[in-house]
Amino acid sequence: MTGEATTVVVHENTAASVGAGGVEVFGTPMMIGLMEMASWLAVDKHLDEGYVSVGVLVNVRHLAATPIGQRVRATARLAEIDGRRLVFEVEAYDERQKIGEGIHERAIVNLERFMQRLG
Protein backbone atom coordinates (compact mmCIF):
# COMPACT_ATOMS: atom_id res chain seq x y z
CA MET A 1 0.00 0.00 0.00
CA THR A 2 1.21 3.47 -0.82
CA GLY A 3 0.08 7.01 -0.13
CA GLU A 4 1.03 10.46 -1.32
CA ALA A 5 0.46 13.99 -0.01
CA THR A 6 1.51 17.32 -1.52
CA THR A 7 1.78 20.94 -0.52
CA VAL A 8 3.32 24.19 -1.72
CA VAL A 9 5.84 25.99 0.47
CA VAL A 10 4.38 29.24 1.80
CA HIS A 11 5.44 31.41 4.73
CA GLU A 12 3.08 29.55 7.09
CA ASN A 13 4.90 26.22 6.63
CA THR A 14 8.46 27.54 6.80
CA ALA A 15 10.97 27.05 9.59
CA ALA A 16 10.73 30.80 10.27
CA SER A 17 6.98 30.57 10.85
CA VAL A 18 7.24 27.84 13.51
CA GLY A 19 10.24 29.33 15.30
CA ALA A 20 12.66 26.66 14.11
CA GLY A 21 15.65 28.61 12.91
CA GLY A 22 14.20 31.73 11.35
CA VAL A 23 14.83 30.58 7.76
CA GLU A 24 12.20 30.97 5.02
CA VAL A 25 12.41 27.34 3.81
CA PHE A 26 10.08 24.35 4.25
CA GLY A 27 10.10 23.46 7.94
CA THR A 28 11.07 20.01 9.18
CA PRO A 29 7.88 19.71 11.28
CA MET A 30 5.83 20.35 8.14
CA MET A 31 7.78 17.76 6.17
CA ILE A 32 7.14 15.21 8.91
CA GLY A 33 3.46 16.13 8.93
CA LEU A 34 3.26 15.61 5.17
CA MET A 35 4.94 12.20 5.54
CA GLU A 36 2.44 11.28 8.26
CA MET A 37 -0.44 12.33 6.02
CA ALA A 38 0.87 10.19 3.15
CA SER A 39 1.12 7.23 5.54
CA TRP A 40 -2.38 7.78 6.91
CA LEU A 41 -3.79 8.05 3.38
CA ALA A 42 -2.12 4.77 2.41
CA VAL A 43 -4.14 2.73 4.90
CA ASP A 44 -7.14 4.73 6.10
CA LYS A 45 -9.60 3.44 3.49
CA HIS A 46 -8.57 -0.16 4.27
CA LEU A 47 -9.30 -0.05 8.02
CA ASP A 48 -12.47 -1.49 9.54
CA GLU A 49 -15.18 1.00 10.46
CA GLY A 50 -14.49 2.62 13.81
CA TYR A 51 -10.73 2.20 13.52
CA VAL A 52 -8.06 4.78 12.71
CA SER A 53 -4.29 4.86 12.64
CA VAL A 54 -2.29 7.20 14.85
CA GLY A 55 1.36 8.16 14.61
CA VAL A 56 3.64 6.67 17.24
CA LEU A 57 7.19 7.02 15.89
CA VAL A 58 9.03 9.22 13.41
CA ASN A 59 12.67 8.73 12.45
CA VAL A 60 13.49 10.91 9.44
CA ARG A 61 16.31 12.97 8.01
CA HIS A 62 15.71 16.34 6.40
CA LEU A 63 18.21 16.25 3.54
CA ALA A 64 17.78 19.55 1.67
CA ALA A 65 16.13 22.96 1.98
CA THR A 66 13.12 23.91 -0.15
CA PRO A 67 12.35 27.59 -0.84
CA ILE A 68 8.97 29.30 -0.83
CA GLY A 69 6.94 28.63 -3.95
CA GLN A 70 8.09 25.06 -4.61
CA ARG A 71 5.77 22.05 -4.49
CA VAL A 72 6.66 19.27 -2.03
CA ARG A 73 5.45 15.67 -2.39
CA ALA A 74 5.66 13.06 0.35
CA THR A 75 5.29 9.35 -0.33
CA ALA A 76 4.72 6.47 2.04
CA ARG A 77 5.02 2.74 1.41
CA LEU A 78 3.70 0.24 3.93
CA ALA A 79 6.74 -1.94 4.57
CA GLU A 80 5.67 -4.02 7.56
CA ILE A 81 2.56 -5.04 9.47
CA ASP A 82 3.06 -6.40 12.98
CA GLY A 83 -0.35 -6.81 14.59
CA ARG A 84 -1.68 -3.27 15.10
CA ARG A 85 1.75 -1.74 14.28
CA LEU A 86 2.29 -0.39 10.77
CA VAL A 87 5.76 0.58 9.54
CA PHE A 88 6.15 2.91 6.56
CA GLU A 89 9.13 3.91 4.47
CA VAL A 90 8.65 7.62 3.83
CA GLU A 91 10.29 10.06 1.43
CA ALA A 92 9.78 13.69 0.46
CA TYR A 93 10.71 15.47 -2.75
CA ASP A 94 10.61 19.05 -3.93
CA GLU A 95 10.75 20.12 -7.58
CA ARG A 96 14.52 19.51 -7.70
CA GLN A 97 15.48 16.64 -5.43
CA LYS A 98 14.78 14.28 -2.56
CA ILE A 99 14.53 16.39 0.59
CA GLY A 100 13.72 13.79 3.24
CA GLU A 101 13.62 10.09 4.02
CA GLY A 102 13.02 7.76 6.91
CA ILE A 103 10.64 5.51 8.80
CA HIS A 104 7.23 6.31 10.27
CA GLU A 105 5.22 3.97 12.48
CA ARG A 106 1.49 4.11 13.10
CA ALA A 107 -0.76 2.06 15.38
CA ILE A 108 -4.30 0.95 14.55
CA VAL A 109 -6.69 1.92 17.33
CA ASN A 110 -10.41 1.82 17.98
CA LEU A 111 -11.38 5.49 17.78
CA GLU A 112 -14.12 5.37 20.42
CA ARG A 113 -11.91 3.66 23.02
CA PHE A 114 -9.01 5.95 22.14
CA MET A 115 -11.11 9.07 22.71
CA GLN A 116 -12.58 7.69 25.98
CA ARG A 117 -9.07 7.38 27.42
CA LEU A 118 -8.53 11.08 26.87
CA GLY A 119 -11.44 12.13 29.08
C-alpha positions as CSV (number, residue, x, y, z in Angstrom):
1,M,0.0,0.0,0.0
2,T,1.2,3.5,-0.8
3,G,0.1,7.0,-0.1
4,E,1.0,10.5,-1.3
5,A,0.5,14.0,0.0
6,T,1.5,17.3,-1.5
7,T,1.8,20.9,-0.5
8,V,3.3,24.2,-1.7
9,V,5.8,26.0,0.5
10,V,4.4,29.2,1.8
11,H,5.4,31.4,4.7
12,E,3.1,29.6,7.1
13,N,4.9,26.2,6.6
14,T,8.5,27.5,6.8
15,A,11.0,27.0,9.6
16,A,10.7,30.8,10.3
17,S,7.0,30.6,10.9
18,V,7.2,27.8,13.5
19,G,10.2,29.3,15.3
20,A,12.7,26.7,14.1
21,G,15.7,28.6,12.9
22,G,14.2,31.7,11.3
23,V,14.8,30.6,7.8
24,E,12.2,31.0,5.0
25,V,12.4,27.3,3.8
26,F,10.1,24.3,4.3
27,G,10.1,23.5,7.9
28,T,11.1,20.0,9.2
29,P,7.9,19.7,11.3
30,M,5.8,20.3,8.1
31,M,7.8,17.8,6.2
32,I,7.1,15.2,8.9
33,G,3.5,16.1,8.9
34,L,3.3,15.6,5.2
35,M,4.9,12.2,5.5
36,E,2.4,11.3,8.3
37,M,-0.4,12.3,6.0
38,A,0.9,10.2,3.2
39,S,1.1,7.2,5.5
40,W,-2.4,7.8,6.9
41,L,-3.8,8.0,3.4
42,A,-2.1,4.8,2.4
43,V,-4.1,2.7,4.9
44,D,-7.1,4.7,6.1
45,K,-9.6,3.4,3.5
46,H,-8.6,-0.2,4.3
47,L,-9.3,0.0,8.0
48,D,-12.5,-1.5,9.5
49,E,-15.2,1.0,10.5
50,G,-14.5,2.6,13.8
51,Y,-10.7,2.2,13.5
52,V,-8.1,4.8,12.7
53,S,-4.3,4.9,12.6
54,V,-2.3,7.2,14.9
55,G,1.4,8.2,14.6
56,V,3.6,6.7,17.2
57,L,7.2,7.0,15.9
58,V,9.0,9.2,13.4
59,N,12.7,8.7,12.4
60,V,13.5,10.9,9.4
61,R,16.3,13.0,8.0
62,H,15.7,16.3,6.4
63,L,18.2,16.3,3.5
64,A,17.8,19.5,1.7
65,A,16.1,23.0,2.0
66,T,13.1,23.9,-0.1
67,P,12.3,27.6,-0.8
68,I,9.0,29.3,-0.8
69,G,6.9,28.6,-4.0
70,Q,8.1,25.1,-4.6
71,R,5.8,22.0,-4.5
72,V,6.7,19.3,-2.0
73,R,5.5,15.7,-2.4
74,A,5.7,13.1,0.3
75,T,5.3,9.4,-0.3
76,A,4.7,6.5,2.0
77,R,5.0,2.7,1.4
78,L,3.7,0.2,3.9
79,A,6.7,-1.9,4.6
80,E,5.7,-4.0,7.6
81,I,2.6,-5.0,9.5
82,D,3.1,-6.4,13.0
83,G,-0.4,-6.8,14.6
84,R,-1.7,-3.3,15.1
85,R,1.7,-1.7,14.3
86,L,2.3,-0.4,10.8
87,V,5.8,0.6,9.5
88,F,6.1,2.9,6.6
89,E,9.1,3.9,4.5
90,V,8.6,7.6,3.8
91,E,10.3,10.1,1.4
92,A,9.8,13.7,0.5
93,Y,10.7,15.5,-2.8
94,D,10.6,19.1,-3.9
95,E,10.8,20.1,-7.6
96,R,14.5,19.5,-7.7
97,Q,15.5,16.6,-5.4
98,K,14.8,14.3,-2.6
99,I,14.5,16.4,0.6
100,G,13.7,13.8,3.2
101,E,13.6,10.1,4.0
102,G,13.0,7.8,6.9
103,I,10.6,5.5,8.8
104,H,7.2,6.3,10.3
105,E,5.2,4.0,12.5
106,R,1.5,4.1,13.1
107,A,-0.8,2.1,15.4
108,I,-4.3,0.9,14.5
109,V,-6.7,1.9,17.3
110,N,-10.4,1.8,18.0
111,L,-11.4,5.5,17.8
112,E,-14.1,5.4,20.4
113,R,-11.9,3.7,23.0
114,F,-9.0,6.0,22.1
115,M,-11.1,9.1,22.7
116,Q,-12.6,7.7,26.0
117,R,-9.1,7.4,27.4
118,L,-8.5,11.1,26.9
119,G,-11.4,12.1,29.1
